[in-house]
Amino acid sequence: MLLLGGAVSTVVVGWGYNASKLIKQVEDATGEKAAWLPFLWEHVIRFVTPAILWVLFFYLFAKDVMTTYGGYPTWAVFTFGWLPSLLFPFIFFGVPSLGLHFFNINKKPNDIETSKAIDA
């Protein structure tokens, strides 16, 4: 699960937040140019690191799924082990996030009135 979290984090930082923004933030935080960062750092954050983490995750996931655990049948390991471990994080984090986006809970009242005026 740590590999999955790391892979998702690198995708979010590299593509969602944008790696060039991260370089600018490093410059702002340190007060000097980020020339000490390697030339290909942005590409490593966007392509190389996520690729390595995703390959490792899928390889180890497939390896774990193929081996039985303590003599239990494969269907039981999947139903009571893998399915909850993949489904619960989505339910507890994904569904509330979608709800916030859908119902505009995180917007201020002025923003909602403005968006209604624009839609009309």
DALIN-V500175 format. One record per residue. N is the residue number from 1. SS is DSSP state (H for helix, E for strand, C for the rest). PHI is phi in radians with two decimals (none if undefined). OMEGA is omega in degrees with one decimal (999 if undefined). Layout:
# DALIN-V500175
n;ss;phi;omega
N;SS;PHI;OMEGA
N;SS;PHI;OMEGA
This chain:
# DALIN-V500175
n;ss;phi;omega
1;C;none;177.5
2;H;-1.14;177.8
3;H;-1.13;178.2
4;H;-1.10;177.8
5;H;-1.08;177.4
6;H;-1.16;179.6
7;H;-1.14;178.7
8;H;-1.13;179.6
9;H;-1.10;179.6
10;H;-1.17;176.7
11;H;-1.18;179.9
12;H;-1.12;-179.2
13;H;-1.22;-175.5
14;H;-1.25;-174.8
15;H;-1.90;-177.7
16;H;-1.29;-179.9
17;H;-1.44;179.7
18;H;1.44;-176.3
19;H;-1.12;179.0
20;H;-1.18;174.3
21;H;-1.13;179.3
22;H;-1.13;176.3
23;H;-1.09;178.6
24;H;-1.09;178.8
25;H;-1.17;175.6
26;H;-1.11;177.9
27;H;-1.09;179.3
28;H;-1.15;-177.5
29;H;-1.28;-177.4
30;H;-1.59;-179.9
31;C;1.41;177.4
32;C;-2.44;-179.8
33;C;-1.11;-178.8
34;C;-1.58;179.8
35;C;-1.20;179.2
36;C;-1.29;175.4
37;C;-1.23;-180.0
38;C;-1.04;-176.6
39;C;-1.04;-176.2
40;C;-1.68;-175.2
41;H;-1.01;-179.6
42;H;-1.08;179.3
43;H;-1.25;177.3
44;H;-1.15;179.5
45;H;-1.17;-175.8
46;H;-1.48;-171.7
47;H;-2.08;-169.7
48;H;-1.20;-177.4
49;H;-1.10;177.2
50;H;-1.07;-179.7
51;H;-1.09;179.5
52;H;-1.10;-178.3
53;H;-1.17;178.6
54;H;-1.17;178.7
55;H;-1.09;178.3
56;H;-1.07;-179.6
57;H;-1.08;-178.0
58;H;-1.16;177.4
59;H;-1.11;-178.9
60;H;-1.21;176.4
61;H;-1.11;178.9
62;H;-1.11;179.0
63;H;-1.11;178.9
64;H;-1.20;-179.2
65;H;-1.20;-177.3
66;H;-1.26;-179.0
67;C;-1.66;177.9
68;C;-1.44;-177.2
69;C;-1.95;174.7
70;C;1.04;178.0
71;C;1.45;177.9
72;C;-1.28;176.7
73;C;-1.17;-176.7
74;H;-1.03;-178.5
75;H;-1.09;-179.5
76;H;-1.23;178.2
77;H;-1.11;179.5
78;H;-1.21;-175.1
79;H;-1.19;-174.9
80;H;-1.81;-179.3
81;H;-2.07;-174.7
82;H;-1.27;-177.5
83;H;-1.05;177.9
84;H;-1.12;-178.0
85;H;-1.23;176.3
86;H;-1.64;-175.4
87;H;-1.45;-177.3
88;H;-1.07;176.9
89;H;-1.04;177.7
90;H;-1.14;-179.0
91;H;-1.13;-174.5
92;H;-1.40;-178.6
93;H;-1.98;-176.0
94;H;-1.27;-177.2
95;H;-1.12;176.3
96;H;-1.07;178.2
97;H;-1.13;177.0
98;H;-1.14;177.7
99;H;-1.11;177.3
100;H;-1.06;-179.6
101;H;-1.21;-175.4
102;H;-1.21;-175.4
103;H;-1.65;178.8
104;C;0.98;-177.5
105;C;-1.18;-175.7
106;C;-1.49;177.9
107;C;-1.61;176.4
108;C;-1.37;-179.8
109;H;-0.99;179.8
110;H;-1.14;179.6
111;H;-1.15;-179.4
112;H;-1.19;178.4
113;H;-1.12;179.1
114;H;-1.13;-179.0
115;H;-1.19;176.5
116;H;-1.20;179.4
117;H;-1.17;179.7
118;H;-1.23;-179.5
119;H;-1.19;-175.2
120;C;-1.34;999
